[in-house]
């Protein structure tokens, strides 16, 4: 089940930042990803971008994609499972 949370941001804040609501969502997605609060996939969803677009945005901001040993081991396990199918 999917739920939506609405955050009210005063119009003057949007006007002052000179951002669209979508741009503000993307900034939030970048920040939460950079802080390790959201995975790449969830941050990409929040940003409403494709994988490639979000990777480019991260790169343009100098934000590294988090990929540690645990991620590698999970990917390796998934590949092994796929080989058995």
N, C-alpha and C positions, 0 to 999 in steps of 0.2 A: 504494500500500500504506500502510495506516495503522498506526502503532505507538503504544503507550501507555507512558509512563514513570510509574512509581509513586514518589512522594516520601513517605517515612515521617515523620510529624510526631507526636511523643509526645502521647499523650492529655492529659497535664497542660497542654501548650501550648494545645491546643484548648479545654480547660476554662478555663484562665486568661484567654484572650482572649474567652471567652463567644461564640465564633463556631461556626457549623456548618461542616463541610467545604465545603459549597457557598458559604457566605459568604466563607470564606478564599480559595476559587478566584476569586471575583468581585473580591476585594481585589487579588489577584495580577494579574488581567486589567486592572484599572484602572491599577495601578502600571506595568505593562509598556506599556500604551497611552500613558500620560502621558509615559513616558520615550522613546517612539518606538521601542520594541523590538518591538511588535506592531502590525499594521494594525488598523483598526477591525473588519474582518470576523473576523480571527483572535482578537482580544480578546473580541469578542462570542461567538464559539464557545466559548472557554475559560470565559466567564462563564455559558454555557448560557442565553442570553437572546435574545429576538427583537431585531430592529433597533430598533424603537421603545422597548423596555424598556431596552436598553443606552444609547440616546440620552438617555433620561430620567435614567438613573443618572449618566451623565456630567454632564448639566446640573445635577443636584442637588448634585454635588460641585464645580461650577464648572470642570470640565475641558473645554477647547475641543476640538472635533473638528478634527483636522489636515486641512487642505485647502489645498494650496498651488498655485502655478501649474502645476507638473508634473501634479498630480492633475487640474486643470481641463483641461489639454491632452489627457490620456489620455481623459477623459470626452468631450471634444469629438470626438476621433478615433473613439471607439466609436460616438457618435451618427451621425457621417458614414458609418461602415461600415453601420450599421443602415438608414440611408436608402437605401443602394444595394441592399439585399436585396429 
